[in-house]
Amino acid sequence: MPPHPLEPRLTSYIAGKMPEADVAVSGLERIAGGASRETYRFELHWTEGGGAHQRKMILRRDPPASLIDTERRVEFEAYRAFRNSAVPVPEVLWLEETSRHLDHPFFIAEEIAGHQASPQVLFSGAFDSVLPSIAERKWTILGEIAKADPRALKLNRVMPVPALDACWRRELDHWEALIDKDATEPLPITRAAIRWLRANPPPPAQKLSVVHGDFRTGNFLYDAEGQIHGVLDWEMAHLGDPLEDLGWSLQPVWSFGRPGLAGGLTTPDEAIATWERASGLTADRDALHWWTLFNCVKGQGIWVGSAAAFNTGANRAPIMVYPAWWLTNAQDRAMLQVMGRL
């Protein structure tokens, strides 16, 4: 198979970052998925100080149009902030915000190799004995994210800082505006959910937290022993109410065909209890209900937006239209379920 056409350009870029080394890139290949960034894996080879080295790497490049519009620096800095913490993340090395080198902005990180991310593999039966351990680790890590101090991590320098009583409105305004812009057909269930959310706002956030924004089964790397080795896909990270992340992890579309199980892994009560132990915070059930329903609206905003990008021709990758085809109706049903109307 001939080398990927981006290989020599990527080699040239990294060589500029490692001027004392003789650098080569090999095996560059696109990883399936990645609707908000194009994701590639490759091997970096270099000689330096008389020694030969190699390392498995990941390239995350902006696509022509994305399932969600995100700021790559925010994602890069979130990874960097949590490196060597209780939240396992890959090491990020270089961020390039211009399109000069690879046609679009990108960043480069290490690959945490040898582990799985796929929910389909996780629920194939081969991992049944370790699902409780994975559930424990998943919501413990989410609690650690909620517990972290954004200012100590210096993420307040790259993420807007909302007032505690403004977190809910900022998020709902944002996602409703995207739905208004991208919807091509009436969404009566979503509109009913939005009306309820505005009429019944949650209390102010109990603290300002880092919100991962997409913390779900499928966005972490796990192994056969029930350990989690990396939390991925921080492109929607922001500062806000810690219950937002918990609500996203509990929203029904992420049960992966395992009804009644949060993330397909455990009961919602067990997930919440684990999160409370790890975070030291309390999940007020009424506030959490609000955030879970909000996350159903947010999900619908993502699916509607991905369809719009495909339909306008901005991005014709199948990954753009597949979520809209697969999840729009499922998201309606999830909203009805959360509202007690299913």
C-alpha positions in Angstrom: 0.0 0.0 0.0 1.5 3.4 -0.9 2.1 5.9 1.9 -0.6 8.3 2.8 -0.1 11.6 0.9 0.0 13.6 4.2 3.0 11.6 5.5 5.8 13.8 4.0 4.0 17.0 5.1 3.5 15.6 8.6 7.2 14.5 8.7 8.2 18.0 7.7 6.1 19.6 10.4 7.4 17.3 13.2 11.0 17.8 11.9 10.5 21.5 12.5 9.5 20.8 16.1 12.4 18.4 16.7 15.3 20.2 14.9 18.0 18.1 16.7 16.5 14.8 15.4 16.3 12.9 12.2 12.5 12.3 11.8 10.3 10.0 9.8 6.6 9.2 9.9 5.2 5.9 8.7 1.9 4.0 8.7 -0.4 7.0 8.7 -4.0 5.8 8.5 -7.4 7.3 9.1 -9.4 5.9 12.1 -13.0 5.3 11.4 -15.4 7.7 13.1 -14.4 11.1 14.3 -17.2 13.5 13.3 -15.8 16.5 15.0 -12.1 15.9 14.2 -10.5 13.6 11.6 -8.4 11.2 13.6 -5.3 9.4 12.2 -2.8 7.1 13.8 0.9 6.9 12.8 4.3 5.8 14.0 7.0 8.5 14.6 10.6 7.3 14.2 13.5 9.5 15.1 17.2 9.3 15.9 18.7 11.6 18.4 21.9 11.6 20.4 23.0 8.4 18.7 19.9 6.5 19.7 16.9 5.3 17.6 13.4 5.8 19.0 9.8 5.3 17.9 6.4 6.1 19.3 2.8 5.5 18.4 1.0 8.8 17.8 -2.4 10.3 17.0 -3.2 13.2 14.6 -6.4 15.1 15.3 -7.2 17.4 12.3 -10.2 19.7 11.7 -12.5 18.5 9.0 -14.1 20.8 6.3 -17.2 20.9 8.4 -17.9 19.2 11.8 -20.7 17.4 13.6 -20.1 20.1 16.2 -18.2 23.3 16.0 -15.4 23.3 18.6 -12.3 25.1 19.5 -9.2 22.9 19.1 -7.2 24.8 21.6 -9.8 24.1 24.3 -9.5 20.4 23.6 -5.7 20.5 23.6 -5.5 22.4 26.9 -8.0 20.1 28.5 -5.8 17.1 27.7 -2.8 19.0 29.0 -4.5 20.1 32.2 -5.5 16.6 33.3 -2.2 14.9 32.3 -0.6 13.1 35.3 -3.8 13.4 37.4 -6.5 11.0 38.6 -8.1 11.5 35.2 -6.2 9.3 32.6 -5.5 11.1 29.4 -3.0 10.8 26.6 -0.1 13.2 26.4 -0.5 16.0 23.8 2.6 17.3 22.1 1.9 20.0 19.5 -1.0 22.3 18.6 -1.1 23.9 15.1 -3.8 26.5 14.7 -3.1 27.5 11.1 -4.0 25.6 7.9 -0.5 26.1 6.4 1.0 22.6 7.1 -1.9 20.1 6.7 -4.6 22.2 5.1 -6.6 22.4 8.3 -5.6 23.1 12.0 -4.6 20.0 14.0 -2.9 18.7 17.1 -0.7 15.7 17.8 -0.8 13.4 20.8 0.5 10.1 21.9 -1.6 7.0 21.2 -2.5 4.9 24.2 -2.3 1.6 22.3 -3.6 -1.9 23.1 -7.0 -1.0 24.5 -10.6 -0.9 23.4 -13.0 2.0 23.0 -15.9 0.4 21.1 -19.2 0.0 23.0 -20.1 -2.8 20.6 -17.0 -4.8 21.7 -17.7 -3.9 25.3 -21.2 -5.4 25.2 -20.4 -8.4 23.0 -20.3 -10.7 26.0 -16.5 -11.0 26.3 -16.3 -8.3 28.9 -19.4 -9.1 31.0 -17.4 -10.1 34.1 -15.6 -6.7 34.3 -18.6 -4.4 33.5 -19.1 -3.6 37.2 -15.4 -2.6 37.4 -15.6 -0.5 34.3 -18.7 1.2 35.7 -17.0 2.0 39.0 -14.0 3.4 37.2 -16.1 5.4 34.7 -18.1 7.3 37.3 -15.2 7.7 39.6 -13.2 9.4 36.9 -16.2 11.6 36.1 -16.3 12.5 39.8 -12.6 13.4 39.7 -13.3 15.7 36.7 -16.1 17.4 38.6 -14.0 17.8 41.7 -11.1 19.4 39.9 -10.5 23.1 40.3 -10.6 24.8 36.9 -8.5 27.7 38.1 -5.8 25.5 39.5 -5.7 23.8 36.2 -5.6 27.2 34.5 -8.5 26.3 32.2 -10.2 29.6 33.1 -7.6 31.1 30.8 -9.0 29.3 27.7 -12.6 28.6 28.7 -15.3 31.3 29.5 -16.2 31.5 33.2 -20.0 31.6 33.7 -21.7 32.7 36.9 -23.0 29.7 38.9 -26.6 30.8 38.3 -26.0 31.3 34.6 -24.6 27.9 33.6 -27.9 26.4 32.6 -29.1 29.3 30.6 -25.9 29.6 28.6 -26.0 25.9 27.6 -29.7 25.9 26.8 -29.4 29.1 24.8 -26.5 27.7 22.8 -28.1 24.4 21.8 -31.5 25.9 21.1 -29.9 28.4 18.8 -28.1 25.6 16.9 -31.4 23.7 16.6 -33.1 26.8 15.3 -30.3 27.2 12.7 -30.0 23.6 11.5 -33.5 22.0 11.8 -35.1 21.2 8.5 -38.4 19.8 9.9 -40.6 20.4 13.0 -39.2 18.9 16.2 -42.3 19.0 18.5 -40.9 16.8 21.2 -37.7 18.7 21.4 -39.5 22.0 21.4 -41.8 20.8 24.3 -38.7 19.7 26.2 -37.1 23.2 25.7 -40.3 24.9 26.9 -40.3 22.8 30.1 -36.6 23.4 30.7 -37.1 27.2 30.5 -40.1 27.1 32.7 -38.4 24.9 35.4 -34.7 26.1 35.6 -32.4 24.3 38.0 -30.7 25.9 41.0 -27.3 27.5 40.6 -24.4 25.2 40.2 -22.9 24.0 43.5 -19.5 24.7 42.2 -17.8 25.7 38.9 -16.4 22.5 37.3 -14.7 21.4 34.2 -17.4 19.8 32.0 -16.0 17.2 29.6 -19.1 17.6 27.5 -19.2 14.1 25.9 -18.4 11.7 28.8 -20.0 8.5 27.7 -19.3 4.8 27.0 -17.4 4.9 23.8 -15.2 7.8 24.7 -12.8 6.0 27.0 -10.2 3.2 26.6 -10.8 0.1 28.6 -9.1 -3.3 29.0 -10.1 -6.9 29.9 -9.3 -6.3 33.6 -11.9 -3.6 33.9 -9.5 -0.7 34.0 -9.8 2.6 32.0 -6.6 3.9 30.5 -7.7 7.1 28.7 -10.6 9.5 28.6 -10.9 10.8 25.0 -12.8 13.4 22.9 -12.6 16.6 25.0 -13.7 18.8 22.1 -16.9 20.0 23.8 -15.1 20.7 27.2 -16.1 23.9 29.0 -16.7 25.3 32.5 -20.1 24.9 34.0 -22.3 22.9 36.3 -20.9 19.5 37.2 -24.3 17.9 37.0 -24.2 18.6 33.2 -21.7 15.9 32.7 -23.5 13.5 35.0 -26.7 14.1 33.1 -25.1 13.4 29.8 -23.7 10.1 31.1 -27.2 9.1 32.2 -29.2 10.1 29.2 -31.0 7.1 27.7 -29.5 7.0 24.2 -26.2 6.0 25.8 -27.6 2.8 27.2 -26.6 1.0 23.9 -29.7 -1.2 23.8 -29.4 -2.2 27.5 -32.5 -0.5 28.9 -32.4 0.8 32.5 -28.6 0.8 32.6 -26.7 4.0 32.6 -24.1 3.9 29.8 -25.2 0.2 29.4 -23.2 -0.6 32.5 -25.0 -0.1 35.8 -28.1 1.3 37.4 -28.4 5.1 37.4 -28.5 5.0 41.2 -25.2 3.2 41.4 -23.7 5.5 38.9 -24.8 8.6 40.8 -23.6 7.1 44.1 -20.2 6.4 42.7 -20.0 9.9 41.2 -21.0 11.4 44.6 -18.3 9.5 46.5 -15.6 10.5 44.0 -16.6 14.1 43.6 -17.6 15.0 47.1 -20.6 16.7 45.6 -24.3 16.0 45.9 -26.5 15.1 42.9 -29.8 16.9 43.7 -32.3 14.7 41.9 -34.5 17.5 40.6 -31.5 19.4 39.3 -30.1 16.2 37.8 -33.4 15.5 36.1 -33.2 19.0 34.5 -29.7 18.3 33.3 -30.6 14.9 31.9 -33.4 16.3 29.9 -31.3 19.2 28.7 -28.7 16.6 27.5 -31.4 15.0 25.4 -32.0 18.4 23.8 -28.3 18.8 23.3 -28.1 15.4 21.7 -30.8 16.3 19.3 -28.9 19.5 18.5 -25.9 17.4 17.6 -27.8 15.0 15.4 -29.7 17.8 13.6 -26.4 19.7 13.1 -24.7 16.7 11.6 -27.5 16.2 9.1 -27.3 19.9 8.1 -23.6 19.6 7.4 -24.2 16.6 5.2 -27.2 18.1 3.4 -25.5 21.3 2.6 -22.5 19.5 1.2 -20.2 21.0 3.8 -19.1 17.5 4.8 -20.3 14.4 2.8 -18.6 11.8 5.1 -21.1 9.1 6.0 -20.4 9.6 9.7 -22.2 13.0 9.4 -25.5 11.5 8.3 -25.4 8.3 10.2 -26.1 9.7 13.7 -29.0 11.7 12.3 -30.5 8.6 10.7 -29.8 6.4 13.7 -30.4 8.7 16.7 -33.0 11.4 15.9 -36.0 9.1 16.7 -34.1 7.5 19.6 -33.4 10.9 21.0 -37.1 11.8 20.8 -38.0 8.6 22.7 -35.3 9.4 25.3 -36.8 12.8 25.9 -40.2 11.3 26.3 -38.8 8.8 28.7 -37.0 11.4 30.9 -40.2 13.5 30.9 -42.3 10.4 32.0 -44.3 10.5 28.8 -43.2 7.3 27.0 
